Amino acid sequence: VSTQSTGGSHLSVSRVGSEKLTSKDAYMFPVIGSGVLFGLYVLFKLLSKDILNLLLTGYFLFFGVASLTATVSSIIDVFTPKSMQKKYKKSLSLPFFSEPLSLEFSINDLLGLVLAIAHSAWYLTSGKHWIANNVFGVAFCVQGISLISLGEYYVGLILLSGLFLYDIFWVFFTDVMVTVAKSFDAPIKLLFPRDIFAEKFEFAMLGLGDIVIPGIFIALLLRFDIHRRKNKSGANTYFLVTLVNYVLGLATTMFVMHTFKAAQPALLYLVPYCIISSFSTALVRGEISKLFSYSDEQRQPGEKKEKKGDKKGKSSKEEKSEKKTKTSGPKQEKGKKSAENKAKNSGEGKKDGKKEGKKSKDK
């Protein structure tokens, strides 16, 4: 789980700004999530579970292939030459679409797609094996963390606090969350066998939201670390401290779940660990104001380039004006000297004329 958070966080550094959440989005997230959750609960109560799971499996399998393709291709990029990472563009005309669909892909993307389709075939033919399920879950988490940006620290606090209450309510005070999680037979959760040697597995479940939501918060702290260090070498202090505390929060969740033999809202333990550890780090380092004032917009790559360009433009203009003043300076000085020389010569000529006139009169 920590690997998913780490991988998604590092991908988010290059993809920042893909989907930015505002404070309004953070406030509304638990409300919309509650509506969707209760809607699924009602559907599972009224309709056939087999039909619903068939539709939901097809829906999540489509996006699972896309997520797994993106995840696998990014891993292949690390071990292949740049020629295999070159992007090709192709337009594809489809029925019922007025404009052609533009595609952009590399050879590694095609390799990732082939592997993702093969994995999907294994998932379906193996009766939705728990390992195949978890591979899709990991891909969803990595891509979710890399594509969703909180933007600012206080937005993360709002989101985590709201979902903290959301998780507690739907797990402890109703049977809605547990019923939907057990009825939903699609890769939206990670499954862990309680006893690996048992003939029939009983699984402990971890919802993908318990990974993605803290994960995008940890990814924000990684980007803050990079901004704080100004691309210089050094430790990603906030990222590492919060990641370690996130793992401790997961361990606490598992311990409580096995001790009391009951479902636990993971965010009940993960949210305090993440918020307290990040805030305490800022307090110890005396960087609370920096942490709260940080925004992803401060480190947009495009903005940095524009600023550099402006500086270069200004310096070139200044250099040209300086050159003009330097070249015009000597010319002006030469003109002044030549004018002075002419004035001196004319004055001396006048004096010589007067002297000659006096001499003629004396004669």
C-alpha positions in Angstrom: 0.0 0.0 0.0 2.9 2.4 0.8 4.4 1.5 -2.6 1.2 2.7 -4.3 1.2 5.9 -2.4 4.9 6.5 -3.2 4.6 5.6 -6.9 1.4 7.8 -7.3 3.0 10.7 -5.4 6.1 10.7 -7.6 4.0 10.6 -10.8 1.9 13.5 -9.4 5.0 15.7 -9.5 5.1 15.6 -13.3 1.3 15.5 -13.7 0.4 18.3 -11.3 -2.7 20.3 -12.3 -4.4 17.4 -14.1 -7.5 17.5 -11.8 -7.3 20.1 -9.0 -9.8 20.0 -6.1 -11.0 23.3 -4.6 -12.2 23.9 -1.1 -15.8 23.7 -2.4 -15.0 20.3 -3.9 -13.5 19.2 -0.6 -16.7 20.3 1.4 -19.0 18.6 -1.1 -17.0 15.4 -1.4 -18.5 13.6 1.7 -22.0 14.7 0.7 -21.8 13.4 -2.9 -20.0 10.3 -1.7 -22.8 9.6 0.8 -25.4 10.0 -1.9 -23.6 7.5 -4.2 -23.0 5.0 -1.4 -26.7 5.1 -0.3 -27.8 4.9 -3.9 -25.8 1.7 -4.4 -27.2 0.3 -1.1 -30.7 0.8 -2.4 -29.9 -0.8 -5.8 -28.5 -3.9 -4.2 -31.6 -4.2 -2.0 -34.0 -3.8 -4.8 -32.3 -5.4 -7.9 -30.5 -8.6 -8.6 -26.9 -8.6 -7.4 -25.8 -10.7 -10.3 -27.1 -8.2 -12.9 -25.7 -5.2 -11.0 -22.3 -6.8 -10.6 -22.2 -7.8 -14.3 -22.8 -4.1 -15.3 -20.4 -2.8 -12.7 -17.7 -5.3 -13.6 -17.9 -4.3 -17.2 -17.7 -0.6 -16.3 -14.7 -1.0 -13.9 -13.0 -3.5 -16.2 -12.9 -0.9 -19.0 -11.3 1.7 -16.8 -9.2 -0.9 -15.2 -7.6 -1.7 -18.5 -6.9 2.0 -19.1 -5.4 2.4 -15.6 -3.3 -0.7 -15.9 -2.0 0.3 -19.3 -0.9 3.7 -18.0 0.8 2.2 -15.0 2.6 -0.6 -16.8 3.8 1.6 -19.6 5.3 4.1 -17.1 7.2 1.2 -15.6 8.4 0.0 -19.0 9.6 3.5 -19.8 12.2 3.1 -17.0 13.9 0.1 -18.7 13.5 1.0 -22.4 15.3 3.5 -24.7 13.7 6.8 -25.6 12.9 5.6 -29.1 10.2 3.3 -27.6 8.8 6.3 -25.7 8.2 8.4 -28.8 4.6 9.5 -29.1 2.7 8.8 -32.3 -0.6 10.6 -33.3 -3.4 9.0 -35.2 -7.0 10.1 -35.9 -9.7 7.5 -35.8 -13.2 8.0 -37.2 -16.0 6.4 -35.2 -19.7 6.1 -35.9 -22.0 8.5 -34.0 -19.1 10.9 -33.5 -19.0 14.1 -35.6 -15.3 14.7 -35.1 -12.5 12.0 -35.5 -11.0 10.7 -32.2 -7.3 11.7 -31.9 -5.0 9.2 -30.3 -1.5 9.6 -28.9 0.5 6.6 -28.0 4.0 5.1 -27.9 5.3 1.6 -28.4 5.4 1.1 -24.6 1.8 2.1 -24.4 0.9 -0.6 -26.9 2.9 -3.1 -24.8 1.1 -2.0 -21.7 -2.3 -2.4 -23.4 -1.5 -5.9 -24.5 -0.4 -6.9 -20.9 -3.5 -5.2 -19.5 -5.9 -7.1 -21.8 -4.1 -10.3 -21.0 -4.5 -9.6 -17.3 -8.2 -8.8 -17.8 -8.7 -12.2 -19.4 -7.0 -13.9 -16.4 -9.3 -11.9 -14.1 -12.4 -13.1 -15.8 -11.4 -16.7 -16.5 -10.0 -17.3 -12.9 -13.3 -16.3 -11.3 -12.0 -12.8 -10.3 -9.0 -14.1 -8.4 -8.1 -12.0 -5.5 -4.5 -11.3 -6.8 -5.9 -10.2 -10.2 -8.4 -8.0 -8.3 -5.6 -6.4 -6.3 -3.5 -5.7 -9.4 -6.4 -3.7 -10.9 -6.9 -2.0 -7.5 -3.2 -1.0 -7.4 -3.4 0.5 -10.9 -6.5 2.5 -9.9 -4.8 3.8 -6.8 -1.6 4.8 -8.6 -3.4 6.7 -11.3 -5.9 8.3 -8.9 -3.1 9.7 -6.7 -1.1 10.9 -9.7 -4.0 12.6 -11.5 -5.9 14.2 -8.6 -4.3 17.3 -7.0 -5.3 19.0 -3.7 -3.5 22.1 -4.6 -3.2 23.5 -1.1 -2.7 22.1 2.4 -5.9 23.5 3.9 -7.9 21.9 1.1 -6.4 18.6 2.2 -7.4 19.3 5.8 -11.0 20.0 4.8 -11.2 16.8 2.7 -9.7 14.5 5.3 -11.7 15.9 8.1 -15.0 15.5 6.2 -14.3 12.0 5.1 -13.2 11.2 8.7 -16.7 11.9 9.8 -18.2 10.2 6.7 -16.4 6.9 7.3 -17.3 6.8 11.0 -21.0 7.4 10.4 -21.5 4.9 7.6 -19.5 2.1 9.3 -20.4 2.4 13.0 -24.0 3.8 12.8 -25.4 2.0 9.7 -24.9 -1.3 7.8 -24.7 0.6 4.5 -20.9 0.7 4.0 -20.3 -3.0 5.0 -23.3 -4.2 2.9 -22.1 -2.4 -0.3 -18.5 -3.5 0.2 -19.5 -7.2 0.5 -22.1 -7.0 -2.3 -19.9 -5.1 -4.8 -18.0 -7.8 -6.7 -15.6 -5.5 -8.7 -12.0 -4.3 -8.3 -12.8 -1.3 -6.0 -11.1 -2.9 -2.9 -8.0 -4.8 -2.0 -8.5 -8.3 -0.6 -6.2 -10.0 1.9 -6.8 -13.6 3.0 -7.1 -13.9 6.8 -5.6 -17.4 6.6 -3.4 -18.1 3.6 -3.4 -21.9 4.3 -7.2 -22.3 4.7 -9.1 -24.3 2.1 -11.6 -21.5 1.6 -10.3 -18.0 2.0 -12.0 -15.4 4.2 -10.8 -11.9 3.2 -10.1 -8.7 5.0 -11.0 -5.7 2.8 -9.4 -2.3 2.3 -11.3 0.2 0.2 -9.4 2.0 -2.5 -10.6 5.3 -1.0 -8.6 4.5 2.1 -5.5 4.5 -0.1 -6.3 7.3 -2.6 -7.6 9.9 -0.2 -4.5 9.9 2.2 -2.3 9.3 -0.9 -3.2 12.6 -2.6 -2.6 14.3 0.7 0.9 12.7 0.9 1.5 13.6 -2.8 0.8 17.2 -2.0 3.5 17.1 0.8 6.0 15.6 -1.7 5.4 18.5 -4.1 5.8 21.0 -1.1 9.1 19.3 -0.2 10.4 19.8 -3.7 9.2 23.5 -3.8 10.7 24.1 -0.3 14.1 22.7 -1.3 13.9 24.7 -4.6 15.1 21.6 -6.7 18.2 21.2 -4.5 19.3 17.9 -3.1 18.0 16.9 0.3 15.4 14.8 2.2 11.7 15.0 1.4 11.0 15.4 5.1 7.2 16.0 5.1 6.6 13.2 2.6 8.7 10.6 4.5 7.3 11.5 7.9 3.7 11.4 6.7 4.2 8.2 4.7 5.6 6.4 7.7 2.7 7.6 9.9 0.3 6.4 7.2 1.7 2.9 7.4 1.4 3.1 11.2 -2.2 4.1 10.8 -2.8 1.1 8.5 -1.1 -1.2 11.0 -3.4 0.2 13.8 -6.5 -0.4 11.6 -5.5 -4.0 11.0 -4.7 -4.6 14.7 -8.0 -3.2 15.9 -9.9 -5.1 13.2 -8.4 -8.4 14.1 -8.7 -7.7 17.8 -12.4 -6.9 17.8 -13.3 -9.1 14.8 -15.4 -6.3 13.3 -15.2 -3.9 10.3 -13.3 -0.7 11.0 -13.4 2.7 9.3 -9.8 3.0 8.2 -9.9 6.8 7.9 -10.7 6.9 11.7 -7.0 6.0 12.2 -5.4 7.2 9.0 -6.6 10.8 9.1 -5.2 11.7 12.6 -1.9 10.0 11.8 -1.5 12.0 8.5 -2.7 15.4 9.8 -0.9 15.3 13.1 2.4 14.1 11.6 2.5 16.7 8.9 1.4 19.6 11.1 3.9 18.5 13.9 6.7 18.5 11.3 5.9 22.0 10.2 5.6 23.1 13.9 9.1 21.7 14.8 10.7 23.2 11.7 9.0 26.5 12.1 7.4 26.3 8.7 3.6 26.4 9.4 3.1 29.7 7.5 5.0 28.3 4.5 3.0 25.0 4.6 -0.4 26.8 4.7 0.6 29.4 2.1 1.9 26.8 -0.4 0.0 26.2 -3.6 0.7 24.0 -6.6 0.5 27.1 -8.8 3.7 28.3 -7.3 5.6 25.5 -9.0 3.9 25.2 -12.3 6.6 24.3 -14.9 5.0 26.6 -17.5 5.0 29.6 -15.2 8.7 29.1 -14.4 9.6 29.1 -18.0 7.6 32.2 -18.7 9.3 34.1 -15.9 12.7 33.0 -17.2 11.8 34.1 -20.6 10.7 37.5 -19.3 14.0 37.9 -17.5 15.9 37.0 -20.6 13.9 39.4 -22.7 14.5 42.2 -20.3 18.2 41.5 -20.1 18.6 41.4 -23.9 16.8 44.8 -24.2 18.9 46.2 -21.5 22.1 44.9 -23.1 21.1 46.5 -26.4 20.4 49.9 -24.8 23.7 49.6 -22.9 25.5 48.9 -26.2 23.8 51.8 -27.8 24.8 54.1 -25.0 28.3 52.7 -25.1 28.6 53.2 -28.8 26.9 56.6 -28.9 29.0 57.8 -26.0 32.4 57.8 -27.8 30.7 59.3 -30.9 29.3 62.2 -28.9 32.7 62.8 -27.2 34.4 62.8 -30.6 31.8 65.3 -31.9 32.3 67.6 -28.9 36.1 67.5 -29.3 35.9 68.2 -33.0 33.6 71.2 -32.3 35.9 72.5 -29.7 38.9 72.2 -32.0 37.0 74.1 -34.7 36.1 76.8 -32.2 39.7 77.1 -31.1 40.9 77.3 -34.7 38.4 80.0 -35.6 39.3 82.0 -32.5 43.0 81.7 -33.3 42.3 82.8 -36.9 40.5 85.9 -35.7 43.3 86.8 -33.3 45.8 86.4 -36.1 43.7 88.7 -38.4 43.6 91.4 -35.8 47.3 91.3 -35.2 48.0 91.6 -38.9 45.7 94.6 -39.1 47.5 96.4 -36.3 50.8 95.7 -38.0 49.6 97.2 -41.3 48.3 100.4 -39.5 51.7 100.8 -37.7 53.5 100.6 -41.1 
